[in-house]
Amino acid sequence: MGSFSIWHWMVVLLVVLLLFGGGKVSSLMGDFAKGIKSFKKNMAEDADESMEASADKPGGTIAGPKADAKAPATARDHTAAG
């Protein structure tokens, strides 16, 4: 009862074709396919960038921000040296 038969899908397809026309449906499917391809391409580029970033770091891990030698000393640094 809960599943659709092939006839249900045929009726739905017929209604969609009647409402939107064949050209509009094919252009929508083409745009949908382009969107999926673009999404996959960007995901692959992001994965490549994250791999390159982790390869540049020592040990292959992502480290926090590096301490700058010219950065001003904090109050804690003065008390420890002190």
Residue, then its C-alpha position, 0 to 999 in steps of 0.5 A: m500500500g505504501s509503495f508506488s507502482i510503475w503506473h503511479w510514476m507514469v501518471v506523475l510523469l505525464v502530469v509534469l510533462l503536461l504542466f511544464g512541457g518537454g523542453k522546460v523539463s529537459s532544460l531543468m534537468g540539464d541545469f540540475a546536472k551542471g549544478i551537481k558537476s560544479f558541486k563535485k568539482n568544488m568539493a574535490e578542489d577543497a579536498d586538494e587544498s586541505m591536503e596541500a595545507s596539511a602537507d605544508k605543516p610539520g608532522g602533517t597536522i594542522a597547527g594553530p597560529k604561530a607566535d610572532a617574534k615581534a609580537p608584544a609580550t603579555a603580562r604573563d610573560h613578564t611574571a614568568a621571566g621575572 
